[in-house]
Amino acid sequence: MRVSWEVDGGVHHLTFRLDPEDEVTGFCADGEPLTLATNSCRIELPRASRDLHPDLPALAAWTVVAPWTRRAVVFDRPISPELAEAIRSGWAVEAGPVGAAPRSGAGPATDGLAISYSGGADSVAVAAMLPEAPFVHFQRVSHPRVPNRWTHYRADVLAGLAERTGRELTVVRSDLEFTLARPRPGYPEHHAVAAGALLLADELGLGGLAFGYELGSRWLGGDRYLLRFTPDNPMWAPHGAWGRAFAAAGVHLVLPVGGVSEAVTMRLALGSELRAQVRWCLRGVNGPCGTCGKCLYKELIQAAVERRPLRTTIGPGRPVARKWQEPPPYGGQEMIEYGCARVPGVEETVFGRAAAYLGATEVSTSWLDRCYPPAIEEIPERWRGRVRDFMTEEVGLMSDREARRVETWGTIRGTP
Ligand SMILES: [Zn+2]
């Protein structure tokens, strides 16, 4: 893989060329097969940036090209030995040329922490926890050479909501998701959402970037990943491949809500001053669409948190409700258990069958109301105290017995 950047004012153009051993179908760190659509993309920053440490554009490029790289990656400027070693040990890929001093040793200018802010409940919960941290928001824009068949995705609406938070904000516009043909446009690696933040890291003095990944994504193998306890999650563990690569570039991955469930992030988001700007739906304009799978899933969680019946017009025959008519396992199953155990009258809703399969109770799901302490311990020391204080005061920590529920997830009866 050969990678080159061209910079024109605030616009960074990335072009990459596959080597003979590289393949157009590769794999994301979570195992999802990904097919390449095109070999170029751009990242637009609001202004031209100063000289960047070369590890930053290199790592930004790596978040895009990693799935399709087999044996070697050649960047257009020398990188630090630390970043090269992280890529070698994390992916078994030779990275070079090597020859830059590490950025991580740069000192006081790299103390800052920004939030990779999407506007969903999880990132709003992070924002509530870190009221001083600036936001970097990724906005999808069209690619000049790839048709946009996802016009219902309203990235413009989400960027507008981020603007209305009144927080210090940088919106990064990029077409990098269109490098992906299959399964659909999206981040080649989940970390590509941070590509713009990496290019801004020197300007913002960042030593860390906070993400809204919660307990399920970090520890329970949420979503596309295998449903089991995953302390070594290659995407989000600090000692995982991506955690080491970001640390090598002096921008630590920070997961302030990595120890709490989506019920807790929902409660924190709806109780925060940014409540009016929370939006997990990618489709709605003047509010959530109410008909997509994300709206249905989050409605179950919100209804559970608010202790009220489900408000939805979606019936069990609709495609977005079909999976809840089948037996488990389900993606985000811990939250389906939590919701089914708490929503009054759930048996009469589209989740009725799932509720019967799972047989969850308030007692069996009470661990999801508290924070898993090891998630606090893995936050870099300079930010750990703030997260620990917030979790202790606002949420409460899991007992040893509750923590065991996290650590045996996927291996005990009632879970997949
Ligand atoms: Zn929706």
Residues whose N, C-alpha, C, O or C-beta is under 5 A from the ligand:
A	BS01	ZN	C281 R283 P288 C289 G290 T291 C292 C295
